[in-house]
Each structure stands twice: as structure tokens, then as C-alpha cells.
Amino acid sequence: MNKNNSQFNDKATLQSQVFAPPPAYHSNSSSPYYKSCEIRFSYHMFGPHMGGLHLDAHEINPRIRRRFKPIWQIYGDQGNMWHSISKPLPDINYLYYLSFTALRGRRYIGDIALDDISLSPECIGLRVPVSELRGYHYEALLQKLQEDRKNDVPQIDPSNITKYEFTNCNNTGRFGPTQQQCTDAYKNTLLNNSVKVLTDSTGTSSTGIQVWTIPQTRHYTLIAKGASGGRGAESNQMTSHGSIVKVTLLLRQGEKLYMLVGQEGASVCDQNVTLPDKIRDACGSVGTNATSLGRVIRAPKNRNAFVDLIQMNKLLGGGGGGGGGTFIWKMDGKNQIPLLVAAGGGGLAYNASSTMLPYGRGFNITLEPQSGSTQPNGAGGGGGWRGPKVRFILEGLTVMSSRLGTQKDRFRDTDDENTTMWIAAGESVIDGGGLGGVPCIDSIKWGANGGFGGGGGGCTAGGAGGGYVVDQSIGERRAINGI
């Protein structure tokens, strides 16, 4: 897993052989052998610039080819010692393999090592009564599934595949790209002069929505990926990933696809701002007029005072902005028909725990048909497919979709208990244009915007990722957040 000349957050991966799925008892909550299939290993992570280590399972589903399932992750220096750990595998129904991914920290002083990696005997039906196996034979099943995999579908010649790749046109932030940005980005590609960026009703401001006309009738595989969330002040060696969604559809020549490509939420320590004296050391900046928040060089004598201010709720900020969701839809007359929504990753809190899982998630049919919620004076909820425009209430006066206003209007005023603010929320796509939320405090005090695509603005907590779609046929909101 050695990797030379690497940069911050570069990856090195150790991948296992392919295995047959464990017996049915592993997924049966009524069985005494429920979740008995475990991976066991030892790890060593030592050094002041330590990055992270991820363990994931990858199902080889014949319908979607790969299915990513996180098992475990950890970040930072774990001391000069070996740690032994066992983790149950998730529910698995197809051939699968396991992977360890090591992430590089900001500099080079730090090493990650693995040893004694094994699966428990229960993963292949050993040390289990015959009555629990129900005819399970590992070697026979592995051979059959491998043969089925070869014969599953005709092999596709990669040379005959036409790939169109739509991007954020090198744009960043809470607003979408312009026509000129996309014209420049797609120059010398298959999308040259074929993508239109919509403008608002006045025809003067870009909405960031990209429109592409289907060139010929055929089946298309659409893959959408949500943007990553921003990093927090003390979690700047972590990251959160957006989800990936894939579907194959028959699209006809002349039909138009509408796309909002999500943009990454802002990371507070990657911005260039002038810091007030109270918090200039939070990201390691030095001096009253320090402008580089990227240096993570703590000043111990100031850090305790900074943490105290956070914990006493006298200082807001430090959390990353939520990543924008990616949305693809068609039009039926004046009605928008969603095809894919891939949620963005959540922004990380100023001191997010290494055990949290802030990634875009899978389906959730229990959610109400509304965008993510936003608490007064808190980080912004994620914008969904539909939802009310962002607003704030000041002393009984409601101002719809007002993103500016005076500093007193926009940011927390501890002397005014009637001030309730909602502007950190990300906008929904249909009702608010998918704009990212602004931070809960003045941006010169290290606030982090949410990414275009409904990412919530950061506060002390991170902003939520954008990305929900309303299933109007049954009146539920489904988080279309991964496969």
C-alpha cells in the first residue's frame, strides 16, 4: 500500500479476492448465527499527519455491477500500537469483495499498516450446525455464481460505447455555472456547443440548469453523483461523499434532459478570509490579518479558549457546507418529471467524530414530503426536489427568499430573542432553483456556504447535503441517495 509522491487525500487501496455470499443465517435476525460472518484484522495508524482508513464491501450485482457498502472507518493518529478489531459484514446476496482504502493526511509524517486479515469461519458455513446451513455449500455456490456472472449478459465492447460527461463546468460555490463557463468546459468534447444553460425569467441571470437534447433514440445509462460536503475546522482531514445513482432508460431523439450538477460544500479552512481576533487561531492562522485558513497549525494556549466559546454557544461557525445534490429530470408539458436524484454528502461539524457516517444514504420512504429542516440559528437543512422558499423572520416580519439584508437581519443577534433565521437552508430545485444555503453567521467570521444543488449552509454543525425527491403518486418523500 505504499504510495509515493502523493498529495492530501490521495488513496491507496488493498482489495481482496472475490467471495461467495455468506449463508442465509447471517441476514436472518431470528438465527443464533445472525451477523456471525465477520472480518477480523489488526491496524496500526501512527503519526501527526495521519489521514484515514476505510473498510468497504463491494457487491457484484449483475444488474448494477457494483454496490458499495461501508463497513468501518477511522481517522487520525491512533498511537504507536496495534489495534485488533472485528466487524460484521453487511447483508450480502451476490458475489463480493472487500477493500481497505488508506487516505493520506495533509503531510507525510504518518504510516498505516494492516495485518492478520481474515474472515470468520461462519462466512463460509463452518462451525455451524447442518440445520442452519440449509444446503449451503460454499465452493459449489462460488463456482455457480462465477459461471452465471460470465453468462449473465453479453459482453459490451468498450470501443462502441459513447460516453457523455456533464460536470459543474469548473464552477464552485452556492450558485450554478453560467453559459460561458459550460461552453468553455465542454469545448473539444462530445458536448461541444450542445449544452444550454437556462437563465431566469428576466433572461439576465444564469440558473445553472443545463439542458441537453438526446441525439438519437436508444437506451442510455444515466449515472448521477452528489457532491461532497465541506470539512469543518477540526475535521479537515475527513471528508464526506455524495451518493451515486444509476439507471438505464429508453430515451428518444429530440427529448431534452435537464440537469443540475451538484457542487461541493465549502470547507472553512480552505477559504481566504480575514479573521477576527477571537477565532483567528481556530484553523491555525497566525496574526490579526491572517488570510490562509488552510494551515492546520494549532496554538494550544488559544485553542482551549476557542473550544470553550463553541461549547458555551457564544461563537458560531466552523462547520462545513453541505454538498449539493445532482438532479436529472424531463419535462411533460409544464411538469417536471424527476429521473435521478443523487444526494450530496453532509458538511462536517467543526469537530466531527471519526465514527460518523455523513455520506449520502439509501432509500428512506418514511420521510415527509418536504426539504430538510433548519433550526433557528443553526446549520441549514438540505434542499430537496420541492419545498418552500428560504425565509427568515425578524420581529414578526417574514421576508420570503431574502438572502441578503442587514447584518442584524442575517446573523445571530444574541440580544434579540425574537430573531429567528432560516436562510442557512439549501433551496429546493423546483421552488428555489437549488441554490446552496449561506452560513448562519457573517462569512468574514469563517462561515461556509452550501454547494449548488441544495446544500445547507454551515454553522457550528455542518450543513446538510441536498437531494430529495417527492413521489407524488403516493405522497411520500424518498431520499434517492445511492445504490
C-alpha positions in Angstrom: 0.0 0.0 0.0 3.0 2.3 -0.4 2.3 5.3 -2.5 5.0 7.9 -3.4 4.6 11.5 -4.4 1.1 11.6 -3.1 -1.0 14.6 -2.2 -3.5 15.3 0.5 -6.4 12.9 0.5 -4.8 10.6 -2.1 -5.8 7.0 -1.8 -4.1 3.6 -1.8 -6.4 0.5 -1.9 -5.9 -3.1 -0.8 -8.5 -5.4 -2.4 -9.4 -8.9 -1.6 -10.3 -11.8 -3.8 -14.0 -12.4 -4.8 -16.1 -14.4 -2.3 -19.5 -16.1 -2.5 -22.1 -14.5 -0.2 -22.4 -15.9 3.3 -25.2 -18.3 4.3 -28.7 -17.0 4.8 -28.4 -17.1 8.6 -26.1 -14.1 8.5 -29.0 -11.9 7.5 -31.7 -13.7 9.5 -32.3 -11.8 12.8 -34.1 -14.9 14.2 -31.0 -17.1 13.8 -28.5 -17.6 16.6 -25.8 -17.0 13.9 -27.2 -13.7 12.9 -24.3 -11.3 11.8 -21.8 -14.1 12.6 -19.8 -13.5 9.4 -17.1 -11.1 10.4 -13.9 -9.6 9.1 -11.1 -9.6 11.6 -7.9 -7.6 11.3 -5.2 -5.5 13.1 -4.2 -2.0 12.1 -1.5 0.5 13.1 -2.0 4.2 12.4 0.7 6.5 13.9 2.0 9.9 13.1 0.9 13.6 13.4 -0.2 13.9 9.8 -2.2 10.7 9.8 -5.1 10.5 7.3 -7.8 7.9 7.4 -8.6 4.2 6.8 -11.8 2.9 5.3 -13.1 -0.7 5.1 -15.9 -1.4 2.5 -17.7 -4.3 0.9 -18.5 -4.3 -2.8 -21.3 -6.5 -4.1 -21.0 -7.5 -7.7 -24.7 -7.2 -8.5 -25.4 -8.3 -12.1 -28.0 -5.6 -12.6 -25.8 -2.7 -11.3 -22.4 -4.2 -11.5 -21.1 -2.8 -8.2 -22.7 -2.0 -4.9 -20.7 -0.1 -2.3 -21.4 -0.8 1.4 -19.3 1.0 4.1 -18.3 -1.3 7.0 -15.9 0.8 9.1 -13.7 3.9 9.0 -11.3 5.8 11.3 -9.2 8.9 11.1 -6.2 10.5 12.7 -3.3 9.3 14.9 -4.2 6.1 16.9 -1.0 5.9 18.8 2.2 3.8 18.3 0.4 0.5 18.9 -1.5 -2.2 17.1 -5.3 -2.4 17.4 -7.3 -5.6 16.8 -10.9 -5.3 15.6 -13.8 -7.4 14.3 -16.7 -6.1 12.2 -19.7 -8.0 10.9 -20.3 -7.9 7.2 -23.5 -6.1 5.9 -26.2 -8.2 4.3 -24.8 -9.6 1.1 -26.7 -11.5 -1.6 -24.2 -11.6 -4.5 -20.5 -12.2 -5.1 -18.5 -9.6 -3.3 -15.0 -8.4 -2.4 -13.6 -6.3 0.4 -11.3 -3.3 0.2 -9.2 -1.3 2.6 -8.6 2.3 1.5 -5.9 4.4 3.1 -6.2 8.2 2.8 -3.2 10.5 3.0 -3.2 13.3 5.5 -2.0 16.9 4.9 1.7 16.0 5.1 3.9 12.9 5.0 4.6 12.0 8.7 2.3 9.1 9.3 2.1 5.4 8.4 -0.8 3.0 8.1 -0.3 -0.8 8.3 -2.6 -3.8 8.3 -2.0 -7.4 9.5 -3.9 -10.7 10.3 -6.8 -10.1 7.9 -9.3 -12.9 7.9 -12.9 -13.8 7.6 -14.6 -15.8 10.4 -15.4 -19.5 9.6 -19.2 -18.7 9.7 -18.7 -16.7 6.4 -18.3 -20.0 4.5 -20.6 -22.2 6.6 -18.1 -23.7 9.0 -18.7 -24.2 12.8 -22.4 -24.1 12.2 -25.0 -26.9 12.6 -26.2 -28.5 9.4 -29.7 -27.5 10.2 -28.7 -23.8 9.9 -26.9 -24.3 6.6 -30.0 -25.4 4.6 -27.9 -27.0 1.8 -25.3 -24.2 1.7 -22.0 -25.4 0.1 -19.5 -22.5 -0.3 -17.3 -23.9 -3.0 -20.2 -25.1 -5.2 -22.0 -21.7 -4.8 -18.9 -19.8 -5.6 -18.4 -21.8 -8.8 -22.0 -21.4 -9.9 -22.1 -17.7 -9.3 -18.9 -17.1 -11.2 -20.2 -19.1 -14.2 -23.5 -17.2 -14.0 -21.6 -13.9 -14.0 -19.8 -14.9 -17.2 -23.0 -15.7 -18.9 -25.2 -13.0 -17.4 -25.2 -10.5 -20.2 -23.4 -10.2 -23.5 -20.0 -8.5 -23.1 -20.0 -4.9 -24.3 -17.2 -3.7 -26.4 -15.9 -0.6 -24.7 -14.8 0.8 -28.0 -18.5 1.0 -29.1 -19.7 2.9 -26.0 -20.4 6.6 -26.4 -19.8 8.5 -23.1 -21.1 12.0 -22.4 -19.8 13.5 -19.2 -21.6 16.5 -17.7 -19.8 18.5 -15.0 -20.2 21.6 -12.8 -18.3 23.4 -15.6 -15.4 24.2 -13.2 -17.8 26.3 -11.1 -17.8 26.3 -7.3 -20.0 27.7 -4.5 -23.7 28.0 -3.9 -24.6 29.4 -7.4 -24.6 27.3 -10.6 -22.5 27.8 -13.7 -23.0 30.2 -16.5 -23.4 29.5 -20.2 -19.9 30.8 -20.9 -18.4 28.5 -18.2 -20.1 25.5 -19.7 -19.2 26.5 -23.3 -15.6 26.6 -22.2 -15.7 23.4 -20.2 -17.3 21.3 -23.0 -15.1 22.7 -25.8 -13.3 19.9 -27.6 -15.6 17.2 -26.1 -18.7 15.4 -27.5 -20.8 18.1 -25.8 -19.3 21.0 -27.7 -22.0 23.6 -28.4 -24.7 21.2 -27.4 -25.5 22.2 -23.8 -27.6 25.2 -23.0 -27.6 26.8 -19.5 -31.0 28.3 -18.6 -31.4 31.8 -17.4 -34.1 33.3 -15.1 -37.3 34.9 -16.2 -35.5 38.2 -16.9 -33.1 36.4 -19.2 -30.1 38.1 -17.5 -29.1 35.7 -14.6 -28.0 32.1 -15.0 -29.9 29.4 -13.2 -27.1 26.9 -13.5 -29.5 24.3 -15.0 -28.0 22.5 -18.0 -30.2 21.3 -20.9 -29.1 18.6 -23.4 -31.1 17.3 -26.4 -31.0 13.5 -26.9 -29.1 12.9 -30.2 -30.6 9.5 -31.1 -33.2 7.1 -29.8 -31.5 4.3 -27.8 -31.1 3.0 -24.3 -28.9 5.3 -22.1 -27.4 4.5 -18.7 -27.5 7.6 -16.6 -25.1 7.9 -13.6 -25.5 10.7 -11.2 -23.2 11.6 -8.3 -23.9 14.0 -5.5 -21.1 16.4 -4.4 -19.0 16.0 -1.2 -19.7 18.0 1.9 -17.3 20.6 3.2 -14.8 19.9 6.0 -15.0 21.5 9.5 -12.3 23.4 11.3 -11.2 20.4 13.4 -12.3 17.7 11.0 -10.3 18.9 8.0 -8.7 15.5 7.4 -12.0 13.9 6.9 -14.4 14.1 4.1 -18.0 13.1 3.2 -19.0 11.7 -0.1 -22.2 12.2 -2.1 -24.2 9.2 -3.3 -24.2 7.6 -6.7 -27.3 6.6 -8.5 -27.6 4.7 -11.8 -30.5 3.7 -14.1 -30.9 2.6 -17.7 -33.7 4.3 -19.7 -35.0 4.4 -23.2 -34.7 8.0 -24.4 -35.9 9.3 -27.7 -34.2 11.6 -30.2 -35.2 15.2 -29.6 -36.2 14.7 -25.9 -34.5 17.1 -23.5 -32.7 16.2 -20.3 -32.5 18.9 -17.6 -29.6 18.6 -15.2 -28.5 20.3 -12.0 -24.9 19.1 -11.2 -24.2 19.4 -7.5 -21.2 21.4 -6.3 -19.1 20.7 -3.3 -19.9 22.4 0.0 -17.3 25.0 1.2 -14.6 23.9 3.7 -14.0 26.5 6.3 -10.2 26.0 6.5 -9.8 26.3 2.7 -11.2 29.8 2.4 -9.2 33.0 2.3 -10.7 35.4 4.8 -9.6 37.9 7.4 -10.3 36.6 10.8 -11.4 38.5 13.9 -9.1 38.2 16.9 -11.3 35.8 18.8 -11.1 33.0 16.2 -8.0 33.7 14.1 -6.3 30.6 15.6 -9.1 28.2 15.0 -7.7 26.9 11.8 -4.1 27.6 12.7 -3.9 31.1 11.2 -1.3 33.4 12.7 -1.6 37.2 13.2 -4.5 39.6 13.2 -4.7 39.8 9.4 -4.0 36.2 8.6 -5.5 35.2 5.3 -4.7 31.5 5.0 -7.1 29.2 6.8 -5.5 26.2 5.2 -2.7 25.9 7.7 -3.7 23.5 10.4 -1.1 24.6 13.0 -2.8 24.8 16.4 -1.9 27.4 19.0 -2.5 25.4 22.2 -2.8 28.4 24.5 -5.6 29.8 22.4 -7.4 26.5 21.4 -8.9 25.9 24.8 -10.5 29.3 24.9 -11.8 28.7 21.4 -13.4 25.4 22.3 -14.9 27.0 25.4 -16.6 29.6 23.3 -18.0 26.9 21.0 -19.3 24.9 23.9 -20.9 27.9 25.6 -22.6 28.7 22.3 -21.0 32.2 22.2 -19.3 31.5 19.0 -20.9 30.1 15.9 -19.2 28.7 12.9 -16.5 26.2 12.0 -18.8 23.6 10.3 -18.5 22.8 6.6 -21.2 23.5 4.0 -23.4 20.6 2.7 -22.7 19.2 -0.7 -25.2 19.8 -3.4 -27.3 17.0 -4.8 -27.3 16.2 -8.5 -30.8 16.2 -10.2 -31.8 14.9 -13.6 -35.3 15.3 -15.0 -37.5 15.6 -18.1 -40.4 17.8 -18.9 -44.0 16.7 -19.5 -45.6 19.9 -20.7 -45.1 22.3 -17.8 -44.5 19.5 -15.3 -41.0 18.3 -14.2 -40.6 14.6 -14.1 -37.6 13.5 -11.9 -35.4 10.7 -13.2 -32.5 10.6 -10.8 -31.5 12.4 -7.7 -28.2 11.7 -6.0 -27.8 13.3 -2.6 -24.8 15.3 -1.6 -22.7 14.5 1.5 -23.3 16.4 4.7 -20.9 19.1 5.8 -18.8 18.1 8.7 -19.1 19.8 12.1 -16.2 21.9 13.4 -15.0 18.8 15.4 -16.9 15.9 13.7 -16.3 12.5 15.2 -14.3 10.0 13.1 -17.1 7.4 13.7 -19.8 9.3 12.0 -21.1 8.4 8.5 -22.0 11.7 6.8 -22.4 10.2 3.3 -25.4 10.3 1.0 -27.7 7.5 2.1 -30.1 5.0 0.5 -33.9 5.0 0.1 -36.0 6.1 3.1 -39.7 6.0 2.5 -40.6 7.3 6.0 -39.6 10.9 5.3 -42.3 13.6 4.9 -42.6 15.5 1.6 -40.5 18.5 2.4 -36.9 19.7 2.3 -34.6 19.2 5.3 -35.4 21.1 8.4 -33.4 24.1 9.7 -33.2 25.1 13.3 -33.1 28.7 14.4 -29.5 30.0 14.4 -28.3 26.6 13.2 -26.8 24.9 10.2 -29.0 24.7 7.1 -31.1 21.7 6.1 -30.7 20.3 2.6 -32.9 21.5 -0.3 -35.0 18.8 -2.0 -37.0 18.5 -5.2 -39.8 20.8 -3.9 -40.1 22.9 -0.8 -40.9 26.4 0.4 -38.5 29.2 -0.4 -36.0 30.1 2.2 -37.1 32.8 4.6 -36.2 34.4 7.8 -38.5 36.0 10.4 -37.3 39.2 12.2 -39.5 40.6 14.9 -42.6 39.2 13.3 -41.7 40.4 9.7 -41.5 37.5 7.3 -39.3 38.1 4.2 -39.6 35.4 1.6 -36.4 34.2 -0.2 -34.4 37.2 1.0 -30.7 36.1 1.1 -29.2 39.5 1.9 -30.5 42.0 4.3 -28.5 43.8 7.1 -26.1 42.1 9.3 -28.6 42.2 12.1 -31.2 40.6 9.8 -28.9 37.8 8.6 -26.8 36.8 11.5 -27.4 35.9 15.1 -28.1 38.7 17.4 -27.7 37.4 21.0 -29.6 40.4 22.4 -32.7 39.8 20.3 -34.5 36.6 21.3 -37.2 37.2 18.6 -34.8 36.8 15.8 -35.3 33.5 14.0 -33.3 32.8 10.9 -33.9 30.2 8.2 -31.6 31.4 5.5 -28.9 28.7 6.1 -31.2 26.2 4.4 -30.5 25.0 0.9 -33.1 25.8 -1.7 -35.3 23.2 -3.3 -34.7 22.7 -7.0 -38.2 23.4 -8.3 -39.2 26.2 -5.9 -35.9 27.8 -5.1 -33.5 27.0 -8.0 -31.3 24.6 -5.9 -29.2 27.4 -4.5 -26.8 26.5 -1.7 -27.5 27.9 1.8 -25.5 30.7 3.3 -23.8 30.2 6.7 -25.6 31.0 9.9 -23.0 33.8 10.6 -21.3 36.5 8.7 -18.9 35.0 6.1 -15.9 37.0 7.4 -16.3 35.1 10.6 -15.5 31.8 8.8 -18.9 30.7 7.6 -19.2 28.0 4.9 -21.7 28.1 2.1 -23.6 25.0 1.0 -23.0 23.8 -2.5 -25.2 24.4 -5.5 -27.8 21.7 -5.5 -29.5 22.5 -2.2 -26.5 22.0 0.2 -27.2 23.6 3.6 -25.0 26.4 4.9 -22.7 25.6 7.8 -22.8 26.7 11.3 -21.0 25.1 14.3 -22.6 21.9 12.8 -22.2 21.1 9.2 -24.9 21.9 6.6 -27.0 19.0 5.3 -26.5 17.6 1.8 -29.0 18.4 -0.8 -31.1 15.8 -2.5 -34.7 14.5 -2.0 -37.5 13.8 -4.5 -41.2 13.7 -3.8 -43.0 10.6 -5.1 -46.3 12.4 -5.8 -48.1 9.2 -6.7 -48.0 8.1 -3.0 -47.4 11.4 -1.3 -44.0 10.4 0.2 -40.6 11.8 0.0 -37.9 9.4 -1.0 -34.2 10.0 -0.5 -32.8 8.9 -3.8 -29.4 8.7 -2.2 -27.5 5.8 -3.5 -27.4 2.2 -4.9 
